[in-house]
Amino acid sequence: MQILLAVGVACFLAGCSTPADDDGPTGPEPTIALSVEAQPQAIPANGNSRLVVFTEVRRGDQAVADSTEVVLLNSMGTLQHGIVYTHGGVALDTLTSDTSAGTGWVIAYTQGVRDSVEIMFTEVP
């Protein structure tokens, strides 16, 4: 009995843990998911029309921390910011139309993942 008591006191002082105290590995870190949308997805190529670029970033089923940076790149039109930051997992930017009709893209990057959306710039009659 004295030996068990001595081992118990030694473990207590040294910070030993029992198998019941050890939670073990927590599993893999939830993956980052990124989605980007344009609303509307087509605008007149008049140099004045605008659309909203909507990005959502999640870690597993939770929104990422506020102020997570999202980099936006575009092939046509002009982005208002190009680098936006999340709030509640969402980040917004505005794209002003190009003056040439055609198909453009907005690509969003964050934390090693990317997504893209196609945007139509329609002929102005």
Protein Blocks (a to p, Z undefined) as FASTA:
>chain_A
ZZmmmmmmmmmmnopacfklpnbjnbjadddddddddddfbdcdehlaccdddddddehj
accdehiacddddfedjdfklpacdeehiacddddddfbecdddddddeehiacdddddd
dddZZ
